[in-house]
């Protein structure tokens, strides 16, 4: 009889421990969720636009504008800094599968036009549109992501996964070498005098100096499944967009995870095959949500 009582007490004790561990896990999850600082502020959309297929977002701090690259509609769509739709734009001869864009100067836009495999410049003052095919030692680059810094244009070649800096005439003036054992870069952002780049296959972050040397490697393979884009905030935290999981993973510069947020789906707090993440100048976190045909802006 005593043996039976002891067994029952042990079973109850184990059950209590399991219940306690479950409660602690749920409490930690709830606490982590409550500490996530981001809330959806608005979505860049308008009924008059019909269905869009956004592939990139450019934010103009001087003009206080968001510019959506609508690849499906072959156009650029502008919104004010509160997310109010302003207008659409496309040159007279149209855009064929535009993919990314930057403003090179007050009057000149540069657009990645994948349908032409070109860097397409639109000069509003000169009222002229030009298409340039960039070559590296006789090989055409497959233009992909572009960024600007200090009046210079940086280009990602999709074929090689390599980053290039271009001159004012769109000639290559510097090559940033691929890291060893890398499958190529899929996204990059310029922060000060450094380039932060994302290696998708190896799930690793790299930091390039201006001279092209890699100064840092950060392994995030335990945190993400299919990283597609990255962004850095003013505190030095790194935001990694996972396309297949539909979530944002936030880590510090030593790859210590801080938190995750959002999830795969179609609701306001969901992402469905997102493809780009970046910060706007007003502290907002912007995510191009390709599968849901929208761009969402989150703020603290």
C-alpha positions in Angstrom: 0.0 0.0 0.0 2.8 2.4 0.9 4.5 1.6 -2.5 1.3 2.5 -4.4 1.0 5.8 -2.5 4.7 6.6 -3.3 4.1 5.9 -7.0 1.0 8.1 -7.1 2.8 10.9 -5.3 5.7 10.6 -7.8 3.2 10.7 -10.7 1.5 13.8 -9.3 4.9 15.4 -8.7 5.9 14.8 -12.3 2.6 16.1 -13.6 3.0 19.2 -11.5 6.5 19.8 -12.8 5.3 19.4 -16.4 2.4 21.8 -15.7 4.9 24.3 -14.2 7.3 24.1 -17.1 4.4 24.6 -19.5 3.2 27.6 -17.6 6.7 29.1 -17.5 7.1 28.6 -21.3 3.7 30.2 -22.0 4.6 33.1 -19.6 7.9 33.6 -21.4 6.2 33.7 -24.8 3.6 36.2 -23.5 6.3 38.3 -22.0 8.4 38.2 -25.2 5.3 39.2 -27.3 4.6 42.1 -24.9 8.1 43.4 -25.4 7.9 43.5 -29.2 7.9 47.2 -29.9 6.4 47.2 -33.4 2.8 47.8 -34.4 1.3 48.1 -37.8 0.9 51.8 -38.6 -0.5 51.6 -42.2 -0.4 49.8 -45.5 0.8 51.4 -48.7 -2.3 50.8 -50.9 -5.3 52.4 -52.5 -8.4 51.0 -54.1 -7.8 53.0 -57.3 -4.6 51.1 -57.9 -6.2 47.8 -58.4 -3.9 44.8 -57.7 -0.2 45.6 -57.4 2.9 43.4 -57.3 5.4 45.3 -55.2 9.1 44.3 -55.3 10.8 47.2 -53.6 10.4 50.3 -51.6 12.4 53.5 -51.9 12.0 56.2 -49.2 12.8 59.8 -50.0 13.5 61.7 -46.8 13.8 65.1 -48.5 10.5 64.9 -50.3 8.9 62.8 -47.5 7.7 60.2 -49.9 7.4 56.5 -50.2 7.9 55.0 -53.7 6.6 51.6 -54.4 8.0 49.7 -57.3 5.0 47.9 -58.8 6.5 45.3 -61.0 3.2 43.9 -62.2 1.8 47.3 -63.2 5.1 48.5 -64.7 5.0 51.7 -62.7 6.1 53.6 -59.6 3.5 54.5 -57.0 4.1 57.4 -54.6 2.6 57.9 -51.1 3.2 60.7 -48.5 4.9 60.0 -45.2 1.6 59.1 -43.6 0.9 56.5 -46.2 -1.6 58.5 -48.3 -1.6 57.6 -52.0 -0.4 60.5 -54.2 0.1 59.3 -57.8 1.5 56.8 -60.2 4.3 57.3 -62.7 5.8 55.6 -65.7 7.8 57.0 -68.6 6.2 57.3 -72.0 7.6 54.1 -73.3 6.7 52.3 -70.1 8.7 50.1 -67.7 9.1 46.4 -68.3 9.2 44.5 -65.0 10.7 47.2 -62.8 12.3 45.7 -59.7 14.1 48.4 -57.6 14.8 52.1 -57.6 16.8 54.9 -56.0 16.9 58.7 -56.5 20.4 59.6 -57.7 19.9 63.3 -57.5 17.0 65.8 -57.2 16.0 65.3 -60.8 17.2 61.8 -61.7 15.7 58.4 -60.8 17.5 55.1 -61.4 15.3 52.1 -61.9 16.3 48.4 -62.2 14.3 47.3 -65.2 14.5 43.5 -65.3 12.6 43.2 -68.4 15.4 45.1 -70.2 18.2 44.0 -67.8 19.0 47.6 -67.5 19.6 50.5 -65.2 17.0 53.0 -66.5 17.6 56.6 -65.7 14.7 59.1 -65.8 15.9 62.8 -65.9 12.9 65.0 -65.1 14.8 68.2 -65.9 16.2 67.0 -69.2 13.0 65.1 -69.9 15.0 62.1 -71.0 14.9 58.3 -70.3 18.0 56.2 -70.9 18.7 52.5 -70.5 22.2 51.3 -69.6 23.3 47.7 -69.6 26.2 47.3 -67.1 29.1 45.1 -68.1 32.0 43.6 -66.2 34.9 42.5 -68.4 32.6 41.8 -71.3 29.9 40.1 -69.3 26.4 41.6 -68.8 25.5 41.9 -65.2 22.0 40.8 -64.1 20.9 43.9 -62.4 19.1 43.3 -59.1 19.2 45.4 -55.9 20.6 48.9 -55.9 21.5 51.4 -53.2 23.1 54.8 -53.1 25.6 56.4 -50.7 27.4 59.7 -50.9 26.3 60.2 -54.5 27.6 56.7 -55.6 25.5 53.9 -57.0 25.9 50.3 -55.7 24.6 47.4 -57.6 24.0 43.7 -56.8 24.6 41.3 -59.7 22.1 38.4 -59.4 24.1 36.0 -61.5 27.3 36.1 -59.5 25.8 37.4 -56.2 28.5 40.1 -56.2 28.3 43.8 -55.2 29.7 46.5 -57.5 30.2 50.3 -57.1 29.6 52.3 -60.2 31.0 55.6 -61.5 28.8 58.5 -62.5 28.8 57.0 -66.1 27.7 53.6 -64.7 31.0 52.0 -65.3 32.4 49.6 -62.6 34.9 51.3 -60.4 35.0 48.8 -57.5 34.2 45.1 -57.0 33.4 43.7 -53.6 34.7 40.1 -53.6 32.5 37.2 -52.7 33.2 35.6 -49.3 34.8 32.2 -49.3 32.3 29.3 -49.5 29.5 31.7 -50.2 26.6 31.1 -52.6 26.4 34.8 -53.3 24.8 37.9 -51.8 21.1 38.4 -52.1 20.6 41.7 -50.3 22.7 44.5 -48.9 22.4 47.8 -47.0 24.9 50.6 -46.6 25.3 51.8 -43.0 27.9 54.7 -42.7 31.1 53.6 -44.3 30.2 49.9 -44.2 28.2 47.5 -46.4 26.1 44.9 -44.6 25.4 42.0 -46.9 23.3 38.8 -46.6 24.4 35.4 -47.9 21.3 33.3 -48.3 22.7 29.8 -48.9 25.1 29.8 -46.0 22.7 32.0 -43.8 25.5 34.5 -42.9 25.9 38.2 -42.6 29.0 40.0 -43.9 30.4 43.5 -43.3 32.5 45.1 -46.1 34.7 48.0 -45.6 35.1 50.7 -48.2 38.2 49.1 -49.6 36.3 45.9 -50.2 37.7 43.9 -47.3 35.3 41.8 -45.3 35.7 42.8 -41.6 33.0 40.7 -40.0 31.0 37.5 -40.5 27.9 36.7 -38.4 26.4 33.2 -38.6 22.5 33.2 -38.3 21.9 29.7 -39.6 20.2 28.6 -36.4 17.7 31.5 -36.5 16.4 31.6 -40.1 15.4 29.2 -42.8 15.3 31.3 -46.0 16.7 34.8 -45.4 16.0 37.2 -48.2 16.6 40.7 -46.9 18.2 42.6 -44.0 18.1 46.0 -42.3 19.9 47.6 -39.3 18.4 50.0 -36.8 20.1 53.0 -35.1 20.8 50.8 -32.0 22.8 48.3 -34.1 20.2 45.5 -34.1 19.9 43.5 -37.3 16.5 42.6 -38.7 16.4 39.6 -41.0 13.4 38.9 -43.2 12.6 35.1 -43.6 10.7 34.6 -46.8 9.5 31.1 -46.2 8.6 31.6 -42.5 7.0 35.0 -43.1 8.6 36.4 -40.0 11.2 39.0 -38.9 14.1 37.7 -36.8 15.9 40.4 -34.7 19.5 39.7 -33.5 22.4 41.8 -32.2 25.7 42.0 -33.9 27.0 38.9 -32.1 24.0 36.9 -33.5 22.3 36.7 -30.1 18.5 36.6 -30.8 16.4 39.3 -29.3 13.0 38.4 -30.6 10.9 37.3 -33.5 7.6 38.8 -34.8 5.0 38.4 -37.5 4.1 35.0 -39.0 3.2 33.5 -42.3 -0.4 34.2 -43.5 -2.7 36.8 -45.0 -3.8 38.9 -42.0 -2.7 42.3 -40.9 0.1 40.8 -38.7 1.1 38.3 -41.3 3.5 38.1 -44.2 3.3 35.8 -47.3 6.5 35.4 -49.2 7.9 38.8 -48.3 11.0 40.0 -50.2 12.4 43.2 -48.8 12.8 45.0 -45.4 14.1 48.5 -44.7 13.8 51.4 -42.3 12.4 54.7 -43.3 13.9 58.0 -42.0 11.2 58.4 -39.4 11.9 55.2 -37.5 9.4 53.0 -39.3 10.1 49.5 -40.4 8.9 48.8 -43.9 8.3 45.3 -45.3 7.5 44.6 -49.0 5.0 41.7 -48.7 5.0 40.3 -52.3 2.6 37.4 -51.6 0.0 39.7 -50.1 0.5 42.4 -52.8 1.2 45.2 -50.3 3.8 47.1 -48.3 3.4 47.4 -44.6 4.9 50.1 -42.4 5.4 49.3 -38.7 6.1 51.9 -36.0 7.0 51.8 -32.3 
